[in-house]
Amino acid sequence: QERMWFLDQLDPGTPIYNLFNRVEVDGPLAIPVLGRCLDELVRRHEILR
């Protein structure tokens, strides 16, 4: 993460390390459950806060 920050300082705004993902959901989506999952993910990983 420090290396990525350093490289961004050398060339600000370069999207080279931006990652994305798409998830296709078949069937009903339980929004409250998804919210709890995302909350837990953020709780476990400081970098996401």
Backbone as JSON Lines, residues from 0, in Angstrom:
{"i":0,"aa":"Q","n":[0.82,-1.18,0.0],"ca":[0.0,0.0,0.0],"c":[0.87,1.24,0.0]}
{"i":1,"aa":"E","n":[1.96,1.21,0.76],"ca":[2.86,2.37,0.76],"c":[3.48,2.56,-0.62]}
{"i":2,"aa":"R","n":[3.82,1.45,-1.27],"ca":[4.41,1.54,-2.61],"c":[3.4,2.13,-3.59]}
{"i":3,"aa":"M","n":[2.16,1.71,-3.49],"ca":[1.13,2.25,-4.37],"c":[0.94,3.74,-4.12]}
{"i":4,"aa":"W","n":[0.96,4.16,-2.85],"ca":[0.84,5.57,-2.51],"c":[2.01,6.34,-3.11]}
{"i":5,"aa":"F","n":[3.22,5.79,-2.97],"ca":[4.42,6.45,-3.49],"c":[4.32,6.62,-5.01]}
{"i":6,"aa":"L","n":[3.93,5.56,-5.71],"ca":[3.81,5.65,-7.16],"c":[2.75,6.66,-7.58]}
{"i":7,"aa":"D","n":[1.68,6.76,-6.8],"ca":[0.65,7.75,-7.11],"c":[1.19,9.16,-6.91]}
{"i":8,"aa":"Q","n":[2.1,9.33,-5.95],"ca":[2.69,10.65,-5.74],"c":[3.56,11.05,-6.93]}
{"i":9,"aa":"L","n":[4.19,10.07,-7.57],"ca":[5.03,10.36,-8.73],"c":[4.2,10.76,-9.95]}
{"i":10,"aa":"D","n":[3.03,10.17,-10.1],"ca":[2.16,10.44,-11.25],"c":[0.72,10.5,-10.77]}
{"i":11,"aa":"P","n":[0.32,11.61,-10.13],"ca":[-1.01,11.71,-9.53],"c":[-2.14,11.5,-10.54]}
{"i":12,"aa":"G","n":[-3.17,10.84,-10.08],"ca":[-4.36,10.67,-10.9],"c":[-4.31,9.51,-11.88]}
{"i":13,"aa":"T","n":[-3.19,8.8,-11.95],"ca":[-3.09,7.67,-12.86],"c":[-3.96,6.52,-12.33]}
{"i":14,"aa":"P","n":[-4.87,6.01,-13.13],"ca":[-5.78,4.96,-12.65],"c":[-5.21,3.55,-12.76]}
{"i":15,"aa":"I","n":[-3.9,3.41,-12.9],"ca":[-3.31,2.1,-13.16],"c":[-3.62,1.06,-12.07]}
{"i":16,"aa":"Y","n":[-3.75,1.5,-10.82],"ca":[-4.0,0.54,-9.74],"c":[-5.46,0.5,-9.32]}
{"i":17,"aa":"N","n":[-6.33,1.19,-10.03],"ca":[-7.76,1.11,-9.72],"c":[-8.28,-0.24,-10.18]}
{"i":18,"aa":"L","n":[-8.93,-0.94,-9.28],"ca":[-9.46,-2.26,-9.6],"c":[-10.99,-2.21,-9.5]}
{"i":19,"aa":"F","n":[-11.64,-2.98,-10.31],"ca":[-13.09,-3.05,-10.24],"c":[-13.51,-4.49,-10.43]}
{"i":20,"aa":"N","n":[-14.71,-4.76,-10.0],"ca":[-15.27,-6.09,-10.17],"c":[-16.78,-5.96,-10.26]}
{"i":21,"aa":"R","n":[-17.37,-6.8,-11.02],"ca":[-18.82,-6.81,-11.17],"c":[-19.31,-8.17,-10.69]}
{"i":22,"aa":"V","n":[-20.38,-8.15,-9.94],"ca":[-20.97,-9.38,-9.43],"c":[-22.4,-9.46,-9.95]}
{"i":23,"aa":"E","n":[-22.71,-10.56,-10.59],"ca":[-24.07,-10.77,-11.07],"c":[-24.8,-11.64,-10.06]}
{"i":24,"aa":"V","n":[-25.95,-11.17,-9.62],"ca":[-26.73,-11.88,-8.62],"c":[-27.97,-12.45,-9.29]}
{"i":25,"aa":"D","n":[-28.13,-13.76,-9.19],"ca":[-29.34,-14.41,-9.7],"c":[-30.27,-14.64,-8.52]}
{"i":26,"aa":"G","n":[-31.48,-14.18,-8.63],"ca":[-32.44,-14.36,-7.56],"c":[-32.55,-13.13,-6.68]}
{"i":27,"aa":"P","n":[-33.35,-13.24,-5.64],"ca":[-33.58,-12.08,-4.77],"c":[-32.33,-11.72,-3.97]}
{"i":28,"aa":"L","n":[-32.17,-10.44,-3.73],"ca":[-31.03,-9.93,-2.97],"c":[-31.54,-9.42,-1.63]}
{"i":29,"aa":"A","n":[-31.0,-9.96,-0.55],"ca":[-31.39,-9.53,0.8],"c":[-30.55,-8.31,1.16]}
{"i":30,"aa":"I","n":[-31.1,-7.13,0.92],"ca":[-30.38,-5.88,1.14],"c":[-29.86,-5.75,2.58]}
{"i":31,"aa":"P","n":[-30.64,-6.06,3.61],"ca":[-30.11,-5.95,4.98],"c":[-28.9,-6.86,5.21]}
{"i":32,"aa":"V","n":[-28.93,-8.05,4.66],"ca":[-27.8,-8.98,4.81],"c":[-26.58,-8.44,4.08]}
{"i":33,"aa":"L","n":[-26.78,-7.93,2.88],"ca":[-25.68,-7.34,2.13],"c":[-25.07,-6.17,2.91]}
{"i":34,"aa":"G","n":[-25.91,-5.35,3.51],"ca":[-25.42,-4.23,4.31],"c":[-24.58,-4.69,5.49]}
{"i":35,"aa":"R","n":[-25.02,-5.73,6.17],"ca":[-24.25,-6.26,7.31],"c":[-22.92,-6.83,6.84]}
{"i":36,"aa":"C","n":[-22.92,-7.49,5.7],"ca":[-21.68,-8.04,5.15],"c":[-20.68,-6.93,4.82]}
{"i":37,"aa":"L","n":[-21.17,-5.88,4.19],"ca":[-20.28,-4.76,3.86],"c":[-19.78,-4.07,5.12]}
{"i":38,"aa":"D","n":[-20.64,-3.91,6.12],"ca":[-20.21,-3.33,7.4],"c":[-19.09,-4.16,8.02]}
{"i":39,"aa":"E","n":[-19.25,-5.48,7.99],"ca":[-18.23,-6.36,8.57],"c":[-16.93,-6.29,7.78]}
{"i":40,"aa":"L","n":[-17.02,-6.22,6.48],"ca":[-15.83,-6.09,5.64],"c":[-15.07,-4.82,5.98]}
{"i":41,"aa":"V","n":[-15.77,-3.72,6.11],"ca":[-15.13,-2.44,6.46],"c":[-14.56,-2.51,7.88]}
{"i":42,"aa":"R","n":[-15.27,-3.15,8.79],"ca":[-14.77,-3.27,10.17],"c":[-13.45,-4.03,10.22]}
{"i":43,"aa":"R","n":[-13.32,-5.06,9.4],"ca":[-12.12,-5.9,9.42],"c":[-10.93,-5.28,8.7]}
{"i":44,"aa":"H","n":[-11.18,-4.37,7.78],"ca":[-10.09,-3.84,6.94],"c":[-10.02,-2.33,7.05]}
{"i":45,"aa":"E","n":[-9.08,-1.87,7.85],"ca":[-8.94,-0.44,8.14],"c":[-8.81,0.4,6.87]}
{"i":46,"aa":"I","n":[-8.16,-0.14,5.86],"ca":[-7.91,0.61,4.63],"c":[-9.22,1.01,3.94]}
{"i":47,"aa":"L","n":[-10.32,0.32,4.22],"ca":[-11.61,0.63,3.6],"c":[-12.37,1.72,4.34]}
{"i":48,"aa":"R","n":[-11.85,2.15,5.49],"ca":[-12.57,3.18,6.27],"c":[-12.21,4.55,5.82]}
